[in-house]
Amino acid sequence: MVILKLIHKPSANTLNMIYLALSALLVVGALSKHNNELWSYERELAEGIVHDPHAAGVFSSPRPHEYVRDEAVPEEFTWCNKDGVNYCTMSRNQHLPQYCGSCWAHGAVSALADRIKIARGAKGADINLSVQHILNCAGVGSCYGGSISGVYQWLHRLSSRTGSGISYETSNPYLACSSDSDEGFCSHVNTKCTGFNIAGTCNTFTENGGFCSEIKQYPNATVDEYGTLFGFATGAKGMQKEILARGPIACGIDAEPLVKYKSGIITGKSFLSNHVVSVVGWGVEDGTNYWIVRNSWGEYWGEMGFVKVAFGALNVQGQCAWATIKDFTAPERNNQVPCYEDGTNCV
């Protein structure tokens, strides 16, 4: 790990070694009391996850850890209060209406929604993206765990192939169900990737002749590029530069110490990753540098849904993922297709 900190641009072989190490740690993470909600490296390979598109030659755009100067990184920074403006979107709860281990989707969606809000200058109503669309269609995870970067890979392919992207929450709300989950009412829920399970609406009670229909021209968001970021390869500065220049990121974490967390800075070291969160900034308190982390367990938990994690603690700097915004549906972009209440004109 110490040697990796000296590497500015890890080679593809080095990244493979890193992932192998991470995979071993994830196996150990699965033995912890907290449910392991992350796929192993072998599972990701089997599912066709490209771990670093830049190393694979898919993208060539420079990344912030390559061009942002060290001295440009402030001692404290958060997108939740940048110059008095809140660019963070809502805190989510993956455990309602029943338990679902979809942190990997929640962390990715929260960070991406923040980046949309940043692109909009925090103007207009927040755009909240559909986690259920991912569970229904992405094929990169379920209520039993998934891939940190898989969400962004799926969304990039969807964006390139169809020109449309991830649905908004209002046309595909979170059910906390996937095809392999029988928890709660999930056995009675259809989670197949059909038109209605991407975006849809229902107009009235069935006893009054009501029906449900899909919405093909639905509000959505697309991505341009995506990738992974290793804090132990680029250093904490590499993570800071990505967050500072482009917005929050999704990162793995050891969730065991979070279960009974109330407040303060968690400083315990760990080499496990069994959960995914979004990192929105950093701060310093009594000489301790910490990450400002948003969880997906609701605002009743921790510091209104957030936790402070010391640099180097809980393996937050192990593996992170990011994506850049390509387009999104919004009033100022004049790109909405207005649909009737029953959605029939958008079918």
JOVEN-V698647 format. One record per backbone hydrogen bond with DSSP energy under -1.0 kcal/mol. CO is the residue of the C=O (numbers start at 1). NH is the residue of the N-H. Records with the same first field share a line. If there is no record, write none. Layout:
CO = NH + NH
This chain:
1 = 5
3 = 6
4 = 7
11 = 15
12 = 16
13 = 17
14 = 18
15 = 19
16 = 20
17 = 21
18 = 22
19 = 23
20 = 24
21 = 25
22 = 26
23 = 27
24 = 28
25 = 29
26 = 30
28 = 31
29 = 32
37 = 146
40 = 44
41 = 45
42 = 46
43 = 47
44 = 49
45 = 48
52 = 56
53 = 58
54 = 57
63 = 66
64 = 68
69 = 72
70 = 73
77 = 282
78 = 81
79 = 87
82 = 85
85 = 82
92 = 298
100 = 102
102 = 106
103 = 107
104 = 108
105 = 109
106 = 110
107 = 111
108 = 112
109 = 113
110 = 114
111 = 115
112 = 116
113 = 117
114 = 118
115 = 119
116 = 120
117 = 122
118 = 121
120 = 123
128 = 169
131 = 135
132 = 136
133 = 137
134 = 138
140 = 147
142 = 145
143 = 101
145 = 142
146 = 39
149 = 153
150 = 154
151 = 155
152 = 156
153 = 157
154 = 158
155 = 159
156 = 160
157 = 161
158 = 162
166 = 221
167 = 130
168 = 171
169 = 172
171 = 200
178 = 181
183 = 186
185 = 188
186 = 189
192 = 194
195 = 198 + 199
199 = 215
201 = 213
205 = 208 + 210
206 = 209
211 = 203
213 = 201
216 = 218
219 = 168
220 = 329
221 = 166
222 = 326
225 = 324
227 = 322
229 = 320
230 = 233 + 234
231 = 235
235 = 239
236 = 240
237 = 241
238 = 242
239 = 243
240 = 244
241 = 245
242 = 246
243 = 247
249 = 279
250 = 321
251 = 277
253 = 274 + 275
255 = 258
258 = 261
266 = 310
268 = 314
274 = 37
275 = 253
277 = 251
278 = 294
279 = 249
280 = 79
281 = 292
282 = 77
283 = 290
285 = 288
288 = 285
289 = 311
290 = 283
291 = 309
292 = 280
293 = 307
294 = 278
296 = 94
301 = 305
302 = 304
305 = 295
306 = 303
307 = 293
308 = 266
309 = 291
310 = 313
313 = 316
314 = 254
315 = 318
317 = 232
319 = 252
320 = 229
321 = 250
322 = 227
324 = 224
327 = 222
330 = 333
331 = 334
343 = 346
344 = 347
346 = 216
